Amino acid sequence: MADIPHTSILNYRDSIASLSNLQSSITIIDFFGTWCMPCLKALPELQVFTNKFKNELSVILVSTETEDKLQRFISKNQPFSFPIIVDAEKEYTNAFQPPSYPYTVVLDKNLKILSITNATDLTDDMLEKYIALSKNIVKEKNTTAPLMKDNAPKQNAVLVTASNHALVKLSQDFMYAAKTNEDASNYINQLKNLNYSELVNNLKDDDDKKAFWINLYNAYTNYSLHNNPDLYKSRNQFFKNKNIVVAGKTFSLDKIEHGLLRKSKIKWSLGYLSKLFPGKTEKQLRVSKLDYRIHFALNCGAKSCPPIAFYNPENLDAQLDVATKTYLSGEAVYNKETNTLLLPALISWFRRDFGGKKKVVALLKQKGIIDASVQPKIKFKKYDWSLYLDNFKK
């Protein structure tokens, strides 16, 4: 591929003009967001590779976030060794067209693609092979080889494409402002002033509704608690407060979660009881079928909560599958000696949503989290309610 110019690079000793100025035997380009938990979790592994292969390997992070946000991130995460290209003009994004984050490209010394992967999937053996291949390649002066690209989302990818659905895009924009601590009053006012009939008519199916309301739940939770952490001292009241206005209608976080996303379930009933007489607004805006995977997408502000992603209806099914496997892989713990499976507390709270304990065990087997042959005893973890708004830090 052709060399790529850039105008701004952070955390690097020199002012450089293009990708070729940064390359080594092999170059890893990692598309990165400060809000993307899998991206942040990969950074220590990339650092290990950098330390081991030294002059044979360059790692470059690329972000479309603003220079100010990235500088703050670097300052908060010292020591931080990677250069970050500020892709304000989308030169890198347009060249590689990442369909999801994380998205990692390995290039040889002629800037030809050796691999498209996730950083967490790289191994020492793979990098040694790529370095050996690159060393045996004759250096070219001007390469214009076509970019090879694989658009298939990786297993642990966070799909970050902005939605084409106007309402969902608004919820994504609000979520981004909440995560980056920006003033979100403009988005709150837009949501408040939506036309109710248009809201009902444009949230046409369950994918539209789930993407929109999950984003709003996460955005309001994090925005409110960033502005006033003391609200969490009375958590029950925080979730019950009817202070969210959408299209002239007032909602609480509980109403969004249990009324709209769980199809009018009663909060403290283990998922077995539904409301007998839900209101008209709730019936018009709720999903038609409860999807247990929402529990791995909603972030309540606590340390035990699942991480935040930007959901959109265009690929919601894949996103929720990723959220499910990511959360359960990190939280479900199997002890072979005692044949005990320790599960996150939220599965106990909403066990009927998951179909009961047997179906949860079957789900973990299907996802490859526990061996298909085991028949474990189930225990549940305690939930850590410590306020934790930096869910994307490594």
VEXDREN-2710 file (C-alpha; in Angstrom, 1 decimal):
% VEXDREN-2710
k/r/px/py/pz
1/MET/0.0/0.0/0.0
2/ALA/1.1/3.6/-0.5
3/ASP/2.7/5.5/2.3
4/ILE/0.2/7.5/4.5
5/PRO/0.9/11.1/5.6
6/HIS/-0.2/12.4/8.9
7/THR/-0.2/15.9/10.5
8/SER/-0.2/15.1/14.2
9/ILE/1.5/12.4/16.3
10/LEU/1.5/12.3/20.1
11/ASN/3.9/10.8/22.5
12/TYR/6.8/10.6/20.0
13/ARG/10.2/12.3/20.2
14/ASP/10.2/13.6/16.6
15/SER/7.8/15.4/14.3
16/ILE/7.3/12.9/11.5
17/ALA/5.5/13.2/8.2
18/SER/4.3/9.7/7.3
19/LEU/3.9/6.1/8.2
20/SER/7.1/5.1/6.5
21/ASN/9.1/7.2/9.0
22/LEU/7.8/4.9/11.8
23/GLN/8.2/1.5/10.3
24/SER/10.6/-1.3/11.4
25/SER/10.9/-4.8/10.1
26/ILE/7.3/-5.2/11.0
27/THR/4.8/-2.5/12.0
28/ILE/1.7/-3.0/14.1
29/ILE/-1.0/-0.5/13.5
30/ASP/-3.7/-0.7/16.2
31/PHE/-6.9/1.2/15.8
32/PHE/-7.7/2.4/19.3
33/GLY/-10.3/4.3/21.4
34/THR/-9.9/5.5/24.9
35/TRP/-13.4/4.2/25.6
36/CYS/-12.8/0.7/24.1
37/MET/-12.1/-1.8/26.9
38/PRO/-10.7/-4.5/24.6
39/CYS/-8.4/-1.9/23.1
40/LEU/-7.1/-0.9/26.5
41/LYS/-6.7/-4.5/27.7
42/ALA/-4.4/-5.2/24.7
43/LEU/-2.0/-2.4/25.5
44/PRO/0.1/-4.3/28.1
45/GLU/0.4/-7.2/25.7
46/LEU/1.6/-4.9/22.9
47/GLN/4.1/-3.4/25.4
48/VAL/5.5/-6.9/26.1
49/PHE/6.0/-7.5/22.4
50/THR/7.7/-4.1/22.0
51/ASN/10.1/-4.9/24.9
52/LYS/10.9/-8.3/23.4
53/PHE/11.4/-7.4/19.8
54/LYS/12.8/-3.9/20.3
55/ASN/14.2/-2.5/17.0
56/GLU/12.4/-5.2/14.9
57/LEU/8.9/-4.0/15.8
58/SER/7.1/-0.7/15.8
59/VAL/3.7/-0.3/17.4
60/ILE/1.5/2.6/16.4
61/LEU/-1.9/3.5/17.8
62/VAL/-4.3/5.3/15.6
63/SER/-7.3/7.2/17.0
64/THR/-10.0/9.5/15.6
65/GLU/-10.5/11.2/18.9
66/THR/-9.4/14.8/19.5
67/GLU/-5.9/15.6/20.4
68/ASP/-6.9/17.1/23.7
69/LYS/-8.7/13.9/24.8
70/LEU/-5.7/11.8/23.7
71/GLN/-3.3/14.0/25.6
72/ARG/-5.4/13.7/28.7
73/PHE/-5.4/9.9/28.3
74/ILE/-1.6/9.8/27.9
75/SER/-1.1/12.0/31.0
76/LYS/-3.4/9.8/33.1
77/ASN/-1.7/6.5/32.0
78/GLN/2.0/7.3/32.5
79/PRO/4.3/5.6/31.8
80/PHE/2.9/5.3/28.3
81/SER/5.3/4.4/25.5
82/PHE/3.2/4.2/22.3
83/PRO/3.0/6.9/19.7
84/ILE/-0.6/7.9/18.9
85/ILE/-1.5/9.2/15.5
86/VAL/-4.4/11.7/15.6
87/ASP/-6.4/10.6/12.6
88/ALA/-8.4/13.8/12.3
89/GLU/-8.5/13.7/8.5
90/LYS/-9.2/10.0/8.5
91/GLU/-6.2/9.1/6.3
92/TYR/-5.6/5.9/8.2
93/THR/-9.3/5.1/8.7
94/ASN/-10.0/5.5/5.0
95/ALA/-7.0/3.4/4.0
96/PHE/-7.7/0.5/6.3
97/GLN/-11.5/0.9/6.8
98/PRO/-11.7/-0.9/10.2
99/PRO/-15.2/-2.3/10.6
100/SER/-14.7/-2.7/14.4
101/TYR/-12.5/-2.0/17.3
102/PRO/-10.1/-3.6/18.2
103/TYR/-8.6/-3.8/14.7
104/THR/-5.0/-4.5/14.2
105/VAL/-2.9/-4.6/11.0
106/VAL/0.6/-6.0/10.8
107/LEU/2.7/-4.6/7.9
108/ASP/6.1/-5.7/6.5
109/LYS/8.9/-3.2/5.7
110/ASN/7.3/-2.4/2.4
111/LEU/4.0/-1.5/4.1
112/LYS/2.3/-4.6/2.7
113/ILE/-0.2/-6.4/4.9
114/LEU/1.0/-9.5/6.6
115/SER/-2.0/-10.0/8.9
116/ILE/-5.3/-8.4/10.0
117/THR/-6.2/-9.5/13.5
118/ASN/-6.8/-8.3/17.1
119/ALA/-3.8/-7.4/19.2
120/THR/-4.8/-10.0/21.8
121/ASP/-4.6/-12.7/19.2
122/LEU/-1.0/-12.1/18.4
123/THR/1.7/-14.4/19.8
124/ASP/5.5/-14.4/20.0
125/ASP/5.7/-17.2/17.4
126/MET/3.5/-15.2/14.9
127/LEU/5.6/-12.1/15.3
128/GLU/8.9/-14.0/14.9
129/LYS/7.5/-15.5/11.7
130/TYR/6.4/-12.1/10.4
131/ILE/9.8/-10.6/11.2
132/ALA/11.6/-13.4/9.4
133/LEU/9.4/-13.0/6.4
134/SER/9.9/-9.2/6.3
135/LYS/13.7/-9.5/6.6
136/ASN/13.8/-11.7/3.4
137/ILE/11.8/-9.1/1.4
138/VAL/13.7/-6.7/-0.8
139/LYS/13.0/-3.2/0.3
140/GLU/11.0/-1.3/-2.3
141/LYS/11.1/2.5/-2.8
142/ASN/7.5/3.2/-3.6
143/THR/4.9/0.5/-2.8
144/THR/1.4/0.8/-4.1
145/ALA/0.2/-2.7/-3.5
146/PRO/-3.6/-2.8/-2.9
147/LEU/-4.8/-3.0/0.6
148/MET/-6.1/-6.4/1.6
149/LYS/-9.0/-6.2/3.9
150/ASP/-11.2/-8.5/6.0
151/ASN/-14.4/-6.9/7.1
152/ALA/-15.5/-9.8/9.3
153/PRO/-15.8/-8.7/12.9
154/LYS/-13.4/-10.4/15.2
155/GLN/-14.6/-12.5/18.1
156/ASN/-14.0/-9.9/20.8
157/ALA/-14.6/-6.9/18.6
158/VAL/-16.6/-3.8/19.8
159/LEU/-18.5/-2.8/16.8
160/VAL/-18.2/1.0/16.6
161/THR/-19.8/2.0/13.4
162/ALA/-22.1/5.0/13.8
163/SER/-25.7/3.9/13.3
164/ASN/-27.7/5.1/10.2
165/HIS/-30.7/5.2/12.5
166/ALA/-31.1/8.9/13.5
167/LEU/-32.5/8.2/17.0
168/VAL/-29.9/5.5/17.8
169/LYS/-27.1/7.9/16.5
170/LEU/-28.4/10.5/18.9
171/SER/-28.2/8.0/21.8
172/GLN/-24.6/7.1/20.7
173/ASP/-23.6/10.7/20.6
174/PHE/-25.0/11.2/24.1
175/MET/-23.1/8.1/25.3
176/TYR/-19.8/9.4/23.8
177/ALA/-20.2/12.8/25.5
178/ALA/-20.9/11.0/28.8
179/LYS/-17.8/8.8/28.5
180/THR/-15.5/11.7/27.6
181/ASN/-16.9/14.0/30.3
182/GLU/-18.2/16.6/27.8
183/ASP/-21.2/18.8/28.2
184/ALA/-24.2/16.7/27.1
185/SER/-26.9/19.2/27.6
186/ASN/-27.5/19.6/23.9
187/TYR/-28.2/15.8/23.5
188/ILE/-30.4/15.8/26.6
189/ASN/-32.5/18.7/25.1
190/GLN/-32.8/16.9/21.8
191/LEU/-34.1/13.8/23.5
192/LYS/-36.5/15.8/25.6
193/ASN/-37.9/17.6/22.5
194/LEU/-38.4/14.6/20.3
195/ASN/-41.8/14.1/18.9
196/TYR/-43.5/11.2/20.7
197/SER/-45.3/9.8/17.7
198/GLU/-42.0/9.9/15.7
199/LEU/-40.2/8.1/18.6
200/VAL/-42.8/5.3/18.6
201/ASN/-42.9/5.0/14.8
202/ASN/-39.1/5.1/14.3
203/LEU/-38.3/2.5/16.9
204/LYS/-39.8/-0.1/14.6
205/ASP/-38.5/-3.3/16.0
206/ASP/-36.7/-4.8/19.0
207/ASP/-33.2/-4.2/17.6
208/ASP/-34.0/-0.5/17.3
209/LYS/-35.5/-0.4/20.8
210/LYS/-32.7/-2.3/22.4
211/ALA/-29.9/-0.3/20.8
212/PHE/-31.6/3.0/21.6
213/TRP/-32.6/2.3/25.2
214/ILE/-29.3/0.5/26.2
215/ASN/-27.3/3.5/25.0
216/LEU/-29.6/5.9/26.8
217/TYR/-29.5/3.9/30.0
218/ASN/-25.7/3.8/30.0
219/ALA/-25.4/7.4/29.0
220/TYR/-27.7/8.8/31.7
221/THR/-26.1/6.6/34.4
222/ASN/-22.6/7.6/33.6
223/TYR/-23.4/11.3/32.9
224/SER/-25.3/11.7/36.1
225/LEU/-22.7/10.0/38.3
226/HIS/-19.8/11.8/36.7
227/ASN/-21.6/15.1/37.5
228/ASN/-22.7/14.0/41.0
229/PRO/-21.1/10.8/42.4
230/ASP/-23.0/11.3/45.7
231/LEU/-26.1/10.2/43.9
232/TYR/-24.8/6.6/44.3
233/LYS/-25.0/6.8/48.1
234/SER/-28.7/6.1/47.7
235/ARG/-28.6/3.6/44.8
236/ASN/-32.2/2.5/45.1
237/GLN/-33.4/6.1/44.8
238/PHE/-31.0/6.8/42.0
239/PHE/-32.4/4.1/39.8
240/LYS/-36.1/5.0/40.8
241/ASN/-35.8/8.7/40.1
242/LYS/-38.0/9.7/37.2
243/ASN/-35.7/12.4/35.8
244/ILE/-35.1/11.2/32.3
245/VAL/-37.2/13.0/29.7
246/VAL/-37.6/11.5/26.2
247/ALA/-40.2/12.9/23.8
248/GLY/-42.0/14.6/26.7
249/LYS/-42.3/11.4/28.6
250/THR/-40.6/10.9/32.0
251/PHE/-38.6/7.7/32.7
252/SER/-36.4/6.3/35.5
253/LEU/-33.5/4.0/34.9
254/ASP/-35.6/1.2/36.4
255/LYS/-38.4/2.0/34.0
256/ILE/-36.0/1.7/31.0
257/GLU/-34.4/-1.5/32.3
258/HIS/-37.4/-3.4/33.7
259/GLY/-40.3/-1.8/31.8
260/LEU/-38.9/-1.3/28.3
261/LEU/-35.9/-3.7/27.9
262/ARG/-37.3/-6.5/30.1
263/LYS/-40.8/-6.2/28.8
264/SER/-42.6/-5.0/32.0
265/LYS/-40.9/-7.4/34.4
266/ILE/-41.1/-6.7/38.1
267/LYS/-37.7/-5.8/39.4
268/TRP/-37.3/-8.0/42.4
269/SER/-38.9/-11.2/41.3
270/LEU/-35.9/-13.2/39.9
271/GLY/-37.5/-12.6/36.5
272/TYR/-40.6/-14.7/37.2
273/LEU/-43.2/-12.0/37.6
274/SER/-44.5/-9.4/35.1
275/LYS/-46.6/-6.3/35.6
276/LEU/-50.3/-7.0/35.3
277/PHE/-51.2/-3.6/34.0
278/PRO/-48.3/-1.7/32.4
279/GLY/-49.0/1.8/31.1
280/LYS/-49.7/2.7/27.5
281/THR/-46.3/4.4/27.0
282/GLU/-44.5/1.4/28.3
283/LYS/-46.4/-1.0/26.0
284/GLN/-45.7/1.2/23.0
285/LEU/-42.0/1.5/23.6
286/ARG/-41.0/-1.8/25.2
287/VAL/-39.5/-4.8/23.4
288/SER/-41.7/-7.5/22.1
289/LYS/-39.4/-10.3/23.5
290/LEU/-37.0/-10.2/26.4
291/ASP/-33.4/-10.8/25.4
292/TYR/-31.2/-12.0/28.3
293/ARG/-28.1/-10.5/26.7
294/ILE/-29.2/-7.0/27.7
295/HIS/-27.9/-7.8/31.2
296/PHE/-24.4/-8.0/29.7
297/ALA/-24.8/-4.6/28.0
298/LEU/-26.3/-2.4/30.8
299/ASN/-23.8/-0.5/32.9
300/CYS/-25.1/0.6/36.3
301/GLY/-22.0/2.4/37.4
302/ALA/-20.7/-0.3/39.7
303/LYS/-17.4/-2.2/39.5
304/SER/-19.2/-5.5/38.8
305/CYS/-21.2/-4.0/35.9
306/PRO/-20.5/-5.0/32.3
307/PRO/-18.4/-2.6/30.3
308/ILE/-20.0/0.0/27.9
309/ALA/-20.2/-0.3/24.2
310/PHE/-21.9/1.8/21.5
311/TYR/-24.8/-0.3/20.3
312/ASN/-26.5/0.0/17.0
313/PRO/-29.4/-2.0/15.4
314/GLU/-27.4/-2.7/12.2
315/ASN/-25.3/-5.4/13.9
316/LEU/-26.9/-5.6/17.4
317/ASP/-27.0/-9.4/17.5
318/ALA/-23.2/-9.7/17.0
319/GLN/-22.6/-6.9/19.5
320/LEU/-24.7/-8.6/22.2
321/ASP/-23.0/-11.9/21.5
322/VAL/-19.6/-10.3/22.0
323/ALA/-20.8/-8.6/25.2
324/THR/-22.2/-11.9/26.6
325/LYS/-19.0/-13.9/25.9
326/THR/-16.7/-11.1/27.1
327/TYR/-18.5/-10.6/30.4
328/LEU/-19.0/-14.3/31.2
329/SER/-15.4/-15.1/30.3
330/GLY/-14.2/-12.6/32.8
331/GLU/-16.8/-13.3/35.6
332/ALA/-17.7/-17.0/35.5
333/VAL/-15.1/-19.1/37.4
334/TYR/-15.0/-22.9/37.4
335/ASN/-13.2/-24.8/40.1
336/LYS/-12.3/-28.3/38.8
337/GLU/-11.4/-29.6/42.3
338/THR/-14.8/-28.8/43.8
339/ASN/-16.7/-29.0/40.5
340/THR/-18.2/-25.6/41.4
341/LEU/-19.1/-22.9/39.0
342/LEU/-19.1/-19.4/40.4
343/LEU/-21.4/-17.0/38.5
344/PRO/-22.0/-13.3/38.6
345/ALA/-24.7/-12.1/40.9
346/LEU/-26.9/-10.6/38.2
347/ILE/-27.6/-14.0/36.8
348/SER/-29.1/-14.9/40.2
349/TRP/-31.2/-11.7/40.3
350/PHE/-32.7/-12.3/36.9
351/ARG/-32.4/-16.1/36.6
352/ARG/-35.7/-16.6/34.8
353/ASP/-34.5/-14.2/32.1
354/PHE/-31.8/-16.7/31.4
355/GLY/-34.1/-19.7/31.5
356/GLY/-32.8/-20.9/34.9
357/LYS/-29.5/-22.4/36.1
358/LYS/-29.4/-25.3/33.6
359/LYS/-29.7/-23.0/30.6
360/VAL/-27.0/-20.8/32.0
361/VAL/-24.6/-23.8/32.3
362/ALA/-25.6/-24.8/28.7
363/LEU/-24.8/-21.2/27.6
364/LEU/-21.3/-21.3/29.1
365/LYS/-20.6/-24.6/27.4
366/GLN/-21.9/-23.3/24.1
367/LYS/-19.6/-20.2/24.5
368/GLY/-16.6/-22.5/25.3
369/ILE/-16.2/-21.0/28.8
370/ILE/-16.5/-24.3/30.6
371/ASP/-16.0/-27.9/29.3
372/ALA/-19.0/-29.5/27.7
373/SER/-18.6/-32.6/29.9
374/VAL/-18.9/-31.0/33.4
375/GLN/-22.0/-30.8/35.5
376/PRO/-21.1/-28.2/38.1
377/LYS/-22.7/-27.0/41.3
378/ILE/-23.7/-23.4/41.0
379/LYS/-22.8/-20.6/43.4
380/PHE/-23.1/-16.9/42.9
381/LYS/-20.6/-14.1/43.6
382/LYS/-21.3/-11.1/45.7
383/TYR/-21.9/-8.0/43.6
384/ASP/-19.3/-5.2/44.0
385/TRP/-21.3/-2.0/44.1
386/SER/-18.2/0.2/44.4
387/LEU/-18.7/3.2/42.1
388/TYR/-16.6/2.6/39.0
389/LEU/-17.0/5.0/36.1
390/ASP/-13.7/4.3/34.4
391/ASN/-14.7/1.0/33.1
392/PHE/-12.5/1.2/30.1
393/LYS/-9.2/1.6/31.9
394/LYS/-6.8/-1.2/31.6
END
